[in-house]
Amino acid sequence: MIKKGSGDRRVRYTKMVLKESFIKLLSEKSVNKITIKEICDLADINRTTFYAHYTDQYDLLRKLQDELMSEIISYLTQHTKSSTSVVSTQTLERVFEYIKENSDICNLFLSESVDTNFENQVIKLFHEWFIFYWKQSGVNIQLDMEYVYAFSAYGCIGIIKKWLSEGMIMPIEEMAQLVMKMTSPGLNLFTENKD
């Protein structure tokens, strides 16, 4: 007799090994060079089972990216609900902690060899997040501010990529302070003159 919930556990396990196998292959080659057969062989799962969950390797990639984006949104929401400032060093530390905990997949998805669309999704997410918190703190959103944001967002992505590529040697606290030092002057021009 199959215990209740054992089917769900089996599905979770199947998806987990397929994702892990796919991520391993992605670290070795681009998505368009990966075959379903390779994923299934590495996961020790048949192709029929793969197709029960995913259309193809691109669908698997999209679903992995969507899951990571959902986790990032959840993480940001959890660590900023009680924050009174728009962005604090502590908030940035939490973001860097999350990136470090998920460094393999973050490094992979932020690399140009996988999919530049993910980087754009992250930038869009942070854009919406910043705009929301600026409005909450009474900042008048101006057109110039969009340029300051774009400069900060793309700069932050560059910093994160460099930090990941160097093996995250610089401590999280120093990374958060560095980002604050580099982005605060431009943002302060607007928050100081919000009247």
Secondary structure, DSSP 8 states (H G I E B T S, - for coil): ---TTHHHHHHHHHHHHHHHHHHHHHTTS-GGG--HHHHHHHHT--HHHHHHH-SSHHHHHHHHHHHHHHHHHHHHHHHHTT--SSS-HHHHHHHHHHHHHTHHHHHHHTSTTT-HHHHHHHHHHHHHHHHHHHHHTT----HHHHHHHHHHHHHHHHHHHHHHHTTS-S-HHHHHHHHHHHHHHHHHHHHTT--
